[in-house]
Amino acid sequence: TPKQKEKVRERAELDTSKMMQLMDWFVTESGHPAYANVTRPSECPQPVVMEDKENANNTDNEMNPEVEHTFAAPSYHFASNHDPNEDTGVYETNQKFVSSMLDRTMPTLLVSGGEYA
C-alpha cells in the first residue's frame, strides 16, 4: 500500500552524520588494519532509494490500516542451546568463541519476520 511504501522509505533513510562519526572512529581510533591507510572522507552523500513508479502490479489498496501499518521486528534465533552473552557470544567459553571466529565456523543465525513484515 502507499502507506507501507512510505514507512519503508522512512526506514531506509541513513543518518549521514552518524555514518561520518563511525567512519571517523574507524579511521582515527579503532586501530583496525583495514582502515590504516584510509583517508577520512569529507562528506557522506545521502543515498538515493530507487523504486518503481506505483502501478496496479506493485501497489495495493489499503484494506486494514491497523494491520497494514504494523511492521513486526524480526526474530533472531541462534543455532545453539546457550543464550548469547557479551564475552562469549553463544559459546560456553571464551576459548570456544575464539576458536570459532578463527576457524570461521560461527553459528548460523536464523531470521524470521513478523506476520506482516
C-alpha positions in Angstrom: 0.0 0.0 0.0 1.2 3.6 -0.4 1.4 3.9 3.4 3.6 0.8 3.7 5.9 2.2 1.0 6.2 5.4 2.9 7.2 3.5 6.1 9.8 1.5 4.2 11.2 4.8 2.7 11.5 6.2 6.2 13.3 3.1 7.4 15.7 3.3 4.5 17.0 6.7 5.4 20.6 7.0 6.5 21.7 9.4 9.2 24.8 10.6 7.3 26.2 12.5 10.4 26.3 9.2 12.3 27.9 7.5 9.4 30.6 10.2 9.3 31.1 9.7 13.1 31.5 5.9 12.6 34.0 6.4 9.7 35.9 8.9 11.7 36.2 6.5 14.6 37.2 3.6 12.4 39.9 5.7 10.6 41.3 7.6 13.6 40.7 5.4 16.7 39.7 1.8 16.0 43.2 0.6 15.1 41.6 -1.8 12.7 44.2 -2.6 10.0 41.7 -2.3 7.2 41.4 1.4 7.9 45.1 2.0 8.5 45.7 3.9 5.2 42.2 5.2 4.6 41.7 8.9 4.3 38.7 10.1 6.3 36.0 11.2 3.8 34.9 14.9 4.0 31.3 14.1 3.5 28.8 11.2 3.2 26.3 11.6 0.4 22.7 10.7 1.2 21.8 7.5 -0.6 19.1 7.7 -3.2 16.4 5.0 -2.9 15.4 3.7 -6.3 11.9 2.4 -6.7 9.4 1.6 -9.5 6.5 4.0 -10.0 3.3 2.9 -8.4 1.1 0.8 -10.6 -1.5 -1.9 -10.3 1.2 -4.7 -10.1 3.2 -3.2 -7.2 0.6 -1.2 -5.1 -2.4 -2.5 -3.3 -5.4 -0.6 -1.8 -5.4 -0.3 1.9 -7.8 -2.9 3.4 -7.0 -3.0 7.1 -4.9 0.1 8.1 -4.4 -1.2 11.7 -2.6 -4.4 10.4 -1.0 -2.8 7.3 0.7 0.0 9.4 2.2 -2.6 11.6 5.8 -3.8 11.0 6.9 -6.5 13.3 10.5 -6.7 14.2 12.4 -9.7 13.0 13.2 -12.6 15.4 16.8 -13.9 15.8 17.5 -17.5 16.7 21.0 -18.8 17.4 21.7 -22.4 16.5 23.0 -23.3 19.9 21.4 -24.0 23.2 23.2 -21.1 25.0 21.9 -17.6 25.2 24.4 -15.1 23.8 26.4 -13.0 26.3 28.9 -10.1 25.8 32.0 -12.2 26.4 31.4 -15.5 24.6 28.5 -14.9 22.2 26.6 -18.1 22.0 29.5 -20.3 23.1 30.1 -21.7 26.6 33.7 -20.4 26.9 36.0 -17.7 25.5 38.2 -20.4 24.0 35.3 -21.9 22.1 34.3 -18.4 20.9 37.8 -17.5 19.7 38.2 -20.9 18.0 35.0 -20.4 16.2 36.0 -17.0 15.0 39.4 -18.1 13.8 38.0 -21.2 12.1 35.2 -19.2 10.6 32.6 -21.6 12.0 30.3 -19.0 13.5 26.8 -20.3 14.4 24.0 -20.0 11.9 21.7 -17.0 12.6 18.1 -17.8 11.6 16.0 -14.7 10.9 12.2 -14.7 10.5 10.0 -11.6 10.1 6.7 -10.9 11.8 3.4 -11.9 10.3 3.1 -8.6 8.3 6.7 -7.6 7.7 
